[in-house]
Amino acid sequence: MSTPISPFYRPGVFPALSSRLLISASQSLRLAIHSQLLLRSFYNAPLCLTDLPLTATKGFTYLIAASWHPKRKRHTTVNNIPNGSGHRWWTENKKVGKVDAGDDAFFYVGTNNGVALGVADGVGGWSQMGVDPAKFSWALMDNAANVAKDFNAFDRLALFNAPHKHGDILDAKQILSGAFDNLMKSGKVKAGSSTACILSLSKTSGILNAATLGDSAYLLIRNGRLLYESPSQQHFFNCPYQLTVVPDHYPNQKLYFKDKPSDAYQVSHQLQDGDVLLLATDGFFDNVFTEEAVTIVNTELQDIMGQDKKYWGNDYEELRTHVRRLSRRLTDTARRYSLDPLRVSPFSQSAKKSGEFRAGGKVDDITVLVTLVQAN
């Protein structure tokens, strides 16, 4: 009897073969296919972009834009499921979430205390077992939005103990915990797993509280320079920390990583006028180096940046236009780099450090949320 493929592996990531010859041949074939086919078959859907509602606050204003690009359209029939059923789950539910972001999901919501936003990346390996990875990631993000909007209704959750006696900020790790608890209790998602990164921003103090689990991450850019980059949590190469639901009847339970919201890395920052937050799934960070991302931010925002590296003007519609354009530029750049079979990418460098050979970019779903901070 064949053993089911453990879904904690990312697509195409399986235990390394012992034969160097097979590895070399496999990589040569991959490069040939990449250069001849991927440019035509992947990313055949147009780039998707949305500008989220302007959030005007008492102390701070946050201008947020999101863009995403699925690695493939969600109308492909899955024929190679281990049980041989050829179950057409992609055609049964083409649009799991609010938009088609592949296996990625995201949310943004205004709260009584400010704003909360987040991204999640469903582990694609579940598709090989007939499970739609997007169902988990979207359920997690939708639950996170509901928890953030109605935070006080959850008795077990508490406000983050922010510095300087600011008690008005929601605890990002508690939002993640509440979202996952609701996912488990509802029973609507039978199987799946996902990474997550959630940001909670105060409207009065400008304090950011963040919780990251896995390799979805964010950058904080100030005065045109990188101030902070959230760490990536990995069990091993290309196997990030992840929240997981596994049915009791599944065999080999010990093969599944079942990380908890409490494992998320939590940190807080005092935001300042002109700060830029770049929140994204690993589809972005596996293809774009941090220095490249900072350069793109500075290039796209240079028209509204003064000599003091501050963003001028109170015309929020004009500022939001720049934020939307920046979000689109970041996503489009990551998409283009992912299709380059010869590029030395962050993903290929990480693979090399782990003793694996992965040439070029990494084809993946890409989701980016950009936030421009304005002090009122």
C-alpha positions in Angstrom: 0.0 0.0 0.0 1.4 3.4 -1.0 2.2 5.9 1.7 0.4 9.3 1.3 2.6 12.2 0.5 3.1 14.3 3.6 1.8 17.8 2.8 4.3 19.7 4.9 6.6 19.5 1.9 6.2 22.4 -0.5 5.4 21.4 -4.1 8.4 19.7 -5.6 10.2 19.4 -2.3 10.8 15.8 -1.4 13.7 14.0 0.3 16.9 14.3 -1.8 18.0 11.5 -4.0 21.3 9.9 -3.2 22.4 9.9 -6.9 24.2 13.1 -7.9 23.7 12.1 -11.5 19.9 12.1 -11.1 20.0 15.5 -9.4 22.0 16.9 -12.2 19.8 15.5 -14.9 16.7 16.7 -13.1 18.0 20.2 -12.9 19.0 20.3 -16.6 15.5 19.1 -17.5 13.9 21.7 -15.2 15.9 24.5 -16.8 14.9 23.4 -20.2 11.2 23.2 -19.3 11.5 26.5 -17.4 12.9 28.4 -20.4 10.6 26.9 -23.0 7.3 26.4 -21.2 6.9 28.4 -18.0 6.9 31.8 -19.7 3.9 30.7 -21.6 2.0 28.6 -19.1 2.4 30.4 -15.8 1.0 33.8 -14.9 -1.3 33.9 -17.8 -3.8 35.8 -15.7 -3.5 39.6 -15.5 -1.9 41.2 -12.4 -4.6 41.8 -9.7 -4.5 45.0 -7.7 -6.7 46.7 -5.2 -6.4 49.8 -3.1 -7.9 49.3 0.3 -9.9 52.0 2.1 -8.0 55.0 3.4 -7.7 54.8 7.2 -7.7 58.3 8.7 -6.9 58.2 12.4 -6.5 60.6 15.3 -2.7 60.4 15.5 -1.8 58.4 12.4 -3.1 57.8 8.9 -2.3 54.5 7.1 -2.5 54.3 3.4 -2.7 50.6 2.3 -2.7 48.9 -1.1 -2.6 45.2 -1.9 -1.6 43.4 -5.1 -1.4 39.7 -5.8 -0.6 37.2 -8.6 -1.5 33.5 -8.5 1.0 31.2 -10.1 -1.9 29.6 -12.1 -5.6 30.1 -12.6 -7.8 28.2 -10.4 -9.6 26.2 -13.0 -7.2 23.3 -13.5 -8.4 19.8 -12.9 -6.3 17.9 -10.5 -5.9 14.4 -11.9 -2.9 13.1 -10.0 -4.4 12.7 -6.6 -3.0 9.7 -4.7 -6.4 8.1 -4.3 -6.8 8.3 -8.1 -10.2 9.9 -7.9 -9.4 12.9 -10.2 -11.5 15.0 -7.9 -12.2 18.4 -9.5 -12.0 20.5 -6.4 -10.6 23.5 -8.3 -13.6 23.6 -10.6 -16.0 23.1 -7.7 -14.7 26.2 -6.0 -12.7 28.4 -8.2 -12.9 31.4 -5.9 -12.3 30.3 -2.3 -11.6 33.8 -0.9 -12.5 37.3 -1.8 -10.0 37.2 -4.7 -8.0 34.5 -6.5 -4.6 34.8 -5.0 -3.7 31.1 -5.6 -3.0 29.5 -2.2 -2.3 32.9 -0.7 -4.8 34.9 1.4 -4.8 38.3 3.1 -7.0 40.7 5.0 -7.2 44.3 6.1 -9.7 45.7 8.6 -10.2 48.9 10.5 -10.6 48.4 14.3 -11.7 50.6 17.2 -8.0 50.9 18.0 -6.5 51.3 14.6 -5.9 48.8 11.8 -5.0 45.1 11.4 -3.7 43.4 8.3 -2.1 40.1 7.5 -1.1 37.5 4.9 -1.2 33.7 4.8 0.3 31.2 2.5 -1.5 27.8 2.2 0.9 24.9 1.9 0.6 23.7 -1.7 1.5 20.1 -1.0 -2.0 19.4 0.3 -3.3 19.6 -3.3 -1.6 16.3 -4.0 -4.0 14.8 -1.4 -7.1 16.3 -2.9 -7.2 19.2 -0.5 -7.5 22.9 -1.7 -4.7 24.7 0.2 -6.5 28.1 -0.2 -9.4 27.0 2.0 -7.2 27.0 5.0 -5.4 30.2 4.3 -8.6 32.2 3.5 -10.4 30.8 6.6 -7.5 31.8 8.8 -7.4 35.3 7.3 -11.2 35.8 7.4 -11.2 34.7 11.0 -8.4 37.1 11.8 -10.3 40.0 10.4 -13.4 39.0 12.4 -11.4 38.7 15.6 -9.7 42.1 15.1 -13.0 43.8 14.3 -14.7 42.4 17.4 -11.7 41.9 19.6 -13.6 42.7 22.9 -16.1 39.9 22.3 -13.3 37.3 22.9 -12.9 37.2 26.6 -9.7 35.2 26.5 -7.9 37.8 24.3 -6.1 40.8 25.8 -4.6 44.0 24.5 -0.9 44.1 23.9 1.1 45.6 26.8 2.7 48.3 24.7 5.5 50.5 25.9 5.0 54.0 27.2 1.7 53.0 28.8 -0.2 52.9 25.5 -2.9 50.3 26.0 -4.8 50.8 22.8 -3.2 48.3 20.5 -4.5 44.8 19.7 -2.1 41.9 20.3 -1.2 40.4 16.9 -0.4 37.0 18.4 -3.8 37.0 20.1 -5.5 37.8 16.8 -3.7 34.8 15.2 -4.6 32.6 18.2 -8.2 33.6 18.0 -8.3 33.1 14.3 -6.9 29.6 14.5 -9.1 28.6 17.4 -12.2 29.6 15.5 -10.9 27.6 12.4 -10.5 24.5 14.6 -13.8 24.9 16.3 -15.9 25.6 13.2 -14.8 22.3 11.6 -15.3 23.8 8.1 -11.7 23.2 7.1 -11.1 19.5 7.4 -7.4 19.6 6.4 -4.7 22.0 5.5 -1.9 24.2 6.8 -0.6 27.7 6.3 2.0 30.2 7.4 0.9 33.6 8.7 2.0 37.2 9.4 -0.3 39.6 11.2 0.3 43.3 11.9 -1.6 45.4 14.4 -1.2 49.2 14.1 -2.4 51.7 16.7 -4.2 54.8 15.5 -3.2 57.0 18.4 0.3 56.0 19.4 1.6 54.7 16.1 2.8 51.5 17.7 3.0 48.4 15.5 2.7 44.9 17.1 3.6 42.0 14.8 3.3 38.2 14.9 5.0 36.1 12.3 4.8 32.3 11.9 6.8 30.7 9.1 8.2 32.5 6.1 5.5 35.1 5.4 7.2 38.3 6.5 7.4 42.1 6.5 10.0 44.9 6.1 10.0 48.2 7.9 11.7 50.9 5.8 12.5 54.3 7.3 14.1 57.3 5.6 14.8 55.2 2.6 16.7 52.5 4.5 15.8 49.1 5.9 15.1 49.4 9.6 13.8 45.9 10.3 13.2 42.6 8.6 11.1 39.9 10.3 12.9 36.5 10.7 11.9 33.4 8.8 11.0 30.3 10.9 11.9 27.1 9.2 12.0 23.4 10.4 14.4 22.8 7.5 14.9 24.2 4.1 11.6 25.1 2.4 9.6 23.7 5.3 8.4 26.7 7.3 6.5 26.8 10.6 2.8 26.3 9.9 -0.6 26.0 11.5 -2.1 22.7 10.6 -5.3 20.7 10.7 -4.9 17.0 10.1 -8.0 14.6 10.2 -7.6 11.9 12.8 -8.0 9.1 10.3 -5.0 10.3 8.3 -2.0 7.9 8.6 1.5 8.9 9.7 0.3 11.7 12.0 3.9 12.3 13.2 5.0 13.4 9.7 2.9 16.5 9.9 4.3 19.6 11.6 1.7 21.1 13.9 3.0 24.4 15.1 1.0 26.6 17.3 0.1 30.4 17.4 2.2 30.6 20.5 5.3 29.7 18.4 4.9 32.9 16.4 7.7 35.4 16.7 6.3 38.7 18.2 7.8 42.1 18.2 6.7 45.8 18.4 7.9 49.0 16.8 7.2 52.7 17.2 6.2 53.9 13.8 7.2 57.3 12.5 5.9 59.7 9.8 7.0 58.4 6.4 7.6 54.8 7.4 6.8 52.1 4.8 5.7 48.6 5.7 6.0 45.8 3.1 4.1 42.7 4.1 4.3 39.7 1.8 4.2 35.9 1.4 7.3 33.9 0.6 6.5 34.1 -3.1 7.9 37.7 -2.9 10.8 37.1 -0.5 12.0 34.0 -2.3 12.5 36.0 -5.5 13.4 39.5 -4.5 16.4 40.4 -2.3 15.7 42.8 0.6 18.1 45.4 -0.9 16.2 45.2 -4.2 12.9 45.7 -2.4 14.2 48.8 -0.6 15.5 50.2 -3.9 12.1 49.7 -5.6 10.3 51.5 -2.7 12.7 54.5 -2.9 12.4 54.7 -6.7 8.6 54.6 -6.8 8.2 57.1 -3.9 10.9 59.5 -4.9 8.5 61.9 -6.5 6.8 62.5 -3.1 10.0 62.3 -1.0 11.7 65.5 0.2 15.4 66.0 0.9 14.7 65.0 4.5 13.5 61.6 3.3 9.9 62.5 4.5 6.8 62.2 2.3 5.2 65.5 1.7 1.7 66.6 1.0 -1.8 66.1 2.5 -3.4 65.0 -0.8 -4.1 61.4 0.3 -5.5 60.4 -3.1 -2.2 61.3 -4.7 -0.3 59.5 -2.0 -2.5 56.5 -2.3 -1.9 56.4 -6.1 1.8 56.1 -5.4 1.2 53.4 -2.8 -0.9 51.4 -5.3 1.7 51.8 -8.0 4.4 50.6 -5.5 2.5 47.6 -4.6 2.0 46.6 -8.2 5.6 47.2 -9.0 6.8 45.0 -6.2 4.5 42.2 -7.2 5.3 42.4 -10.9 9.0 42.4 -10.2 8.7 39.3 -8.0 6.7 37.6 -10.8 9.2 38.4 -13.4 12.2 37.3 -11.3 10.4 34.0 -10.5 10.3 33.1 -14.2 14.0 33.7 -14.7 15.7 30.3 -14.9 19.2 31.8 -14.6 18.7 34.2 -11.8 20.6 33.9 -8.6 17.6 34.3 -6.3 17.1 34.3 -2.5 15.5 30.9 -2.9 18.4 29.4 -4.8 20.9 30.9 -2.3 19.0 29.3 0.6 18.9 26.0 -1.2 22.7 26.1 -1.8 23.3 26.7 1.9 21.2 23.6 2.6 23.2 21.5 0.2 20.6 21.5 -2.6 20.8 22.9 -6.1 17.9 25.1 -7.2 18.7 27.4 -10.1 16.6 30.4 -11.0 13.6 32.0 -9.3 10.8 30.1 -7.5 7.4 30.1 -9.3 4.9 30.7 -6.5 1.8 32.7 -5.6 2.8 36.3 -4.7 0.9 38.6 -2.4 2.1 42.1 -1.3 0.5 44.7 1.0 2.2 48.1 1.2 1.4 50.6 4.0 2.6 54.2 4.1 2.5 55.8 7.5 1.5 59.4 7.9 1.5 61.3 11.2 -1.5 63.7 11.5 
